[in-house]
Amino acid sequence: MSEKTRFAKSYLVELVVYAVIVAVYFILVLHFLGDWLKEIFDKNKVIYAVVALLLMLGQGVGLEITTTWLLRFIRRRTD
């Protein structure tokens, strides 16, 4: 398999994984934290901004760790 093909395959897998994880994360946050976030938003915008930033940071770190692990697992299986 050529290097370009491996890169394209790896990129597409990572893109699909990111899309699924972000969609699931979004649904879970809305379901479990939606009311709480709305309440914080209505009461104190500064605390809401901090909480939103922490959620975004957590999502980014979680996505990076998950996709790194999954890509290593997939590469090990395909090699």
C-alpha positions as CSV (number, residue, x, y, z in Angstrom):
1,M,0.0,0.0,0.0
2,S,1.5,3.4,-1.0
3,E,2.1,6.1,1.6
4,K,-0.5,8.4,0.1
5,T,-3.1,5.7,0.3
6,R,-2.3,4.9,4.0
7,F,-2.4,8.6,4.8
8,A,-5.8,9.0,3.1
9,K,-7.2,6.0,4.8
10,S,-5.9,7.1,8.2
11,Y,-7.3,10.6,7.7
12,L,-10.7,9.3,6.7
13,V,-10.9,7.0,9.7
14,E,-9.9,9.8,12.0
15,L,-12.4,12.1,10.4
16,V,-15.2,9.6,10.9
17,V,-14.2,8.9,14.5
18,Y,-14.1,12.6,15.3
19,A,-17.5,13.1,13.7
20,V,-19.1,10.3,15.7
21,I,-17.5,11.2,19.0
22,V,-18.4,14.9,18.6
23,A,-22.0,14.1,17.8
24,V,-22.3,11.7,20.8
25,Y,-20.6,14.2,23.1
26,F,-22.9,17.0,21.9
27,I,-26.0,14.8,22.5
28,L,-24.8,13.7,26.0
29,V,-23.9,17.3,27.0
30,L,-27.3,18.5,25.9
31,H,-29.1,15.7,27.6
32,F,-27.3,15.6,30.9
33,L,-26.0,19.2,31.3
34,G,-28.4,21.2,29.1
35,D,-30.6,22.5,31.9
36,W,-27.7,23.1,34.2
37,L,-25.8,25.1,31.6
38,K,-28.9,27.1,30.8
39,E,-29.3,27.9,34.5
40,I,-25.7,29.0,34.7
41,F,-26.0,31.1,31.5
42,D,-29.1,32.9,33.0
43,K,-27.4,33.6,36.3
44,N,-23.8,34.3,35.6
45,K,-22.2,34.7,32.2
46,V,-18.7,34.6,33.5
47,I,-19.1,31.3,35.2
48,Y,-20.9,30.0,32.1
49,A,-18.0,31.0,30.0
50,V,-15.5,29.3,32.2
51,V,-17.6,26.1,32.3
52,A,-18.0,26.2,28.5
53,L,-14.2,26.6,28.0
54,L,-13.5,23.7,30.4
55,L,-16.0,21.5,28.5
56,M,-14.3,22.4,25.2
57,L,-10.9,21.7,26.6
58,G,-12.1,18.4,28.0
59,Q,-13.6,17.5,24.7
60,G,-10.4,18.3,22.8
61,V,-8.2,16.3,25.1
62,G,-10.7,13.4,25.1
63,L,-10.9,13.4,21.3
64,E,-7.1,13.4,20.9
65,I,-6.6,10.6,23.4
66,T,-9.4,8.5,21.9
67,T,-8.4,9.0,18.2
68,T,-4.7,8.3,19.0
69,W,-5.6,5.1,20.7
70,L,-8.0,4.0,18.0
71,L,-5.6,4.8,15.1
72,R,-2.8,2.9,16.8
73,F,-5.3,0.0,17.3
74,I,-6.4,0.1,13.6
75,R,-2.8,0.4,12.3
76,R,-1.7,-2.6,14.4
77,R,-4.6,-4.6,12.9
78,T,-4.0,-3.6,9.3
79,D,-0.1,-4.0,9.4
